[in-house]
Structures are given as structure tokens and as C-alpha cells.
Amino acid sequence: MSESPSEAVGAGGARADEVKKKGRPSTDKKPNVFARIALFVRQVVAELRKVVTPTRSELITYTSVVLVFVVVVMAFVTVLDFLIGKGTLWLFGN
């Protein structure tokens, strides 16, 4: 059951002696631009099939978390803007 190094299977199912330095089998050619675009579209569709739509309660929870976060950041920026404005007026006068 022990395999010699040349019979070991590498990345992508290729034997170790067929794999180039870049990790691709030596018999593979770079596909043309249309084949690469088609592969990309197939991969995008496959990923979109994995997406799970949130339930109504999850959606309400996520929305409230985002709104609270935005309000907190707005308050922080407002206070920072007020303090920088007061400091500038104090430093340079009216």
C-alpha cells in the first residue's frame, strides 16, 4: 500500500511527477478567456445557491443592530466635530 513518490497524488488529482512548480499538472493549458468567464459564472451561481435567506426575526434583529451602530457612530462623530470646532474657535479666536 506504500506509494512511491512518483505515484503519490498531488493537488487536483495529478501525480507528483506531473505537477509543475506552480502546482498545476503539466498537461493543463490555461483556458481561453471565454472558458474562464464561463467558469467564473458557474462558480458565482454555485455560491449563490448556498445563500440562506434570513427569517423575519433575524432580519429585524440584523436591521436593529445596524441602526443602533449607525446612531452610536453618528453621536461619536457629532461630539468629536463639536469638540474640534470649539477647540479651533478657542485657538484661533472668533
Helices and strands as residue ranges (DSSP letters): G 11-13, G 16-18, H 33-49, H 56-92
